[in-house]
Amino acid sequence: MPGYETADWEQLKVDMKRRWGTVSPERRYRLSSITDLFTKPQQEGGIRNMAQYRNFIGEYEAIITYLKRYQYIQGDINHNQEILASLSTSVKELIYKEMIKDRDMVQALDVGYIIPRLDILKLYIEQDLEAKVLIQQKEFSKKKPPEKKKRFEDESWDEVLKQVKELTQKIKNPQQPEPQPRNEGKESVKEVFNQLKTLSEPVTQPRRNWNNNKEQRFPQTNQPYRPRNPLPPFSSSYQSYIPAQMAPRPPLKCAYCKDEGHSETRCTHLAEDLDKRIVRTQGATYLFPSYQRVPMEGN
């Protein structure tokens, strides 16, 4: 190797990588990483919701697979007690009750209880946390709407009745112009005629303008009536309306395996994947073990 002959360390590293491959990856986790992972949620009061649990269990599985791959751990390990201790007290009590009720916690010879396997324990934890999320959503939807403010909040009832009576009287008896006092003495016929003439001017003036401008506004034409937006002519490509009940339905197609003739409820491929725990259900959705949604048609 030229790096060895010239005593060049940087060149020697390049030559060694070229000959024997890259060096082993850096160490990501240690045995103490498991204890650090369990102590952190215990100090913060325990895991309370689904988001915290998914982050916790994902990091735990990554540490275990890394330590087993590089042979820091050999054989089966059991951290079920530590996983339960990292949960909050309310969640922990619900899980204990459900496991004892379903008889999944076997009683030991010293009158204690043995915690089930990790896969069974994870199912109980996920069910209780999902139920907690649904209960919180229902409580949020049942909140009362804000009360409407009263219209007469500050006024007394007597004042309101008084205002209503005044309004009704104004509607029934509208205000009329006050009669002008008559001038004492006799008026001449010419003055009376002038007053009548002034009173009749605002009434006759618009009529006079209307008669003069009538022909300008509405000119008479002998042209036939034509609509602005005429209907399109009848064509041979016109199709009559078909109601939705009479329209042909598309063929039934499974959204999981994409085969025709059945739905997801009768899909044999989906049933096999559920038995093998390749896919799990969460309500109306299907998830991978990594909590990623299975791509299906229509979603």
Sequence and secondary structure as in RCSB ss.txt:
>XXXX:A:sequence
MPGYETADWEQLKVDMKRRWGTVSPERRYRLSSITDLFTKPQQEGGIRNMAQYRNFIGEYEAIITYLKRYQYIQG
DINHNQEILASLSTSVKELIYKEMIKDRDMVQALDVGYIIPRLDILKLYIEQDLEAKVLIQQKEFSKKKPPEKKK
RFEDESWDEVLKQVKELTQKIKNPQQPEPQPRNEGKESVKEVFNQLKTLSEPVTQPRRNWNNNKEQRFPQTNQPY
RPRNPLPPFSSSYQSYIPAQMAPRPPLKCAYCKDEGHSETRCTHLAEDLDKRIVRTQGATYLFPSYQRVPMEGN
>XXXX:A:secstr
 HHHHTT HHHHHHHHHHHH S        THHHHHHHHHHHHTT B SHHHHHHHHHHHHHHHHHHHHTTSS S
    HHHHHHTB HHHHHHHHHHHHHTT SEE TTS EE   HHHHHHHHHHHHHHHHHHHHHHHHT        
TTSSS HHHHHHHHHHHHHHHHS          SS   HHHHHHHHHHHHHHHHHHHHHHHHHHHHHS       
  SS      TT      TTTS     B TTT  BS  GGG HHHHHHHHTTSSEEETTEEE TTS B   TT 
